[in-house]
Amino acid sequence: MRAVYPGSFDPITYGHIDIARRAAALFDELYVVVMENKRKKYTFSVDERVEMVRECLKDLPNVHVESFSGLLVEYTALKNVNVVIRGLRAVTDFEYELQMALANKEICNGVETVFLMTDKSYSFLSSSLVKEVASFGGKVSQWVPEIVERRLMEKLRRGELSG
């Protein structure tokens, strides 16, 4: 069975990696899809995000990392995947994710959403928090892999990451 784990991954964190690893253990194939929303402003380009995600998950042979711009249900139809993985940190995540799961089900009846609870050590962690701490020169190595921390510091040095 195949599943898709979509997200902006701007940038990928240890929380995302935890969900991807656990999903990869549950499914024969996992597509980690870096989504591109034209209305959203990203710190990293889609190519940079794909590269970081690939690097962070390279040891998982059943994981494919791609990018996609459009509706998630379009991607699931394209890849013939009917399971969507979503990570939940808190009750506030659930409300939004439930709305998205129901909308996806309405648009494409064959798509099921599987929620994975985050590890408690990542329950507070978000890409936004990582970027904010990094923008003030704070240490983020406990939340992101070295490649991500290095990229964040490069953006900070170039003035592309501000608090």
N, C-alpha and C positions, 0 to 999 in steps of 0.2 A: 504494500500500500504506500501511496505517495502523499506528501503533505507540503504545504507552502507556509513559510513563516515570513510575513511581510513586515516592513517597517522603514522608517526613514534612516535609522542608524546614523544619526548626525551628532556625535559619532557613536560607534558601537561601544558598549560598556560590558563589564563582566556580568551584569544582569542579563543582557541580551545573549551573551555567549552561553550562560547557564541554561537559558531556555532552549537555545539552538542545540546544545549538546544533548539535553534530555529528550527533545523532540526527535533528534537523529537516532537515538536509541530505541524509540518507539515505532519508527516508520522505516520502510525499506529505502526510500529516497526522500530527502528533504530539500526543497527549493527555498533558499533564503533570498528574498527578493527585496532589493533596495528600491523603494518606491520614490518616484519623482512627482511631486505635486507642484505645478506651475505657479500656484497661488502662495506657496510657502517659500520663505527665505531660509536658505541653508548656509551653514558655516563652511561645509565642504561640498565640492561638486559631486555629482553622482558618480563620476569615475573614481574620485578619491575615496568615496564611501565604499564602493564596490571593492576597490583594492584593499582597503583596511579590513573589511569583512572577510574577504578571501584569505588574507594573511592570518587572521585570527582563527579561522575554521579549517585551515589547510590540512589538518591531521584527521579530518572526518571524511573518509572516502565516499560516503553516501550523500554528501552535501554538495549542492550546486548553488553557486552564488551568481545572481543576475540582477539586472535593473529592469524597471518597467515604469512607463508613464501611462496612466489610464486607470480604469476601474479594476479593482482586484478581481472581480468576477470575470472580467475579460481575460486576465492572466490565467485564472484557474481553468477556463474553457480552452485556452490556447495550449496549455500543458496537460489537459485532461486530468486535473487534480481536483478532488472534491473535499479535501480537509484543509482548513485554515487553522494555523496555530497562533494563539495570542497569549501573551504573558500578562498576568495580573499581579500588581503590587499591593493594591489596597481597594477598599470599597469604591472609592472615587473612580478608579480605573474600570471597575465592573460596569458602572452605569453607562459610560461611553462605549465600552466594548460590547455590551449587550445590544445597544442601539445599532452598532455596526453589524453585528452578527445577524440580527433580525433583518436589517436592510439587505444584506448579502443573500440571505435565505429567500427573501421576497423576490429579488432580482433573478437569482439563479437557484432554483429549488433544490438542486442536488448538492449544494455546498453546505458542509457542516463545519462549525467552529468548535475547536477544542481549546479550552482554557487551561493553561498551566500556571500554577501559583509560583511566584518567584521564591527563591531561597530567601529565608528571613534576613540574611546578611545583606541582601540587595533591595529590601523592601522600600527604602527611601531613595534609591538611586535612579537618576534620570540623566539623559544626555544634556538637558538644560542645566542641571546642577553642576555637572562636570565642566561645561563650558563657562559657567559663571565663576566657579572657583579658579579655573585655569586663567580666566581673563584678569584676575587679580594677582596672578603669579603663584597661586596656591598649589600645593601638592595634590596630584590626582592619580598617582601610580597605584593606589590601593583600589581604584575604581575602573581603570582602563589598562589594556596592555601597553607595553612600551611603545609600539608603533603609533598608537593613538596619542599617547602623551607627547611623543616627539613631534607629531604633526600639529598638535594644539600649540606647542611652544613655538613652532615655526610661524604659525599664524599670528601669535601674540607678538613675536619679534617684528613681523612685517606690518603690524598695526591692523590686521584683519580680524582680530578677536578683541572685543572690548567689553568692559563690565557695565 
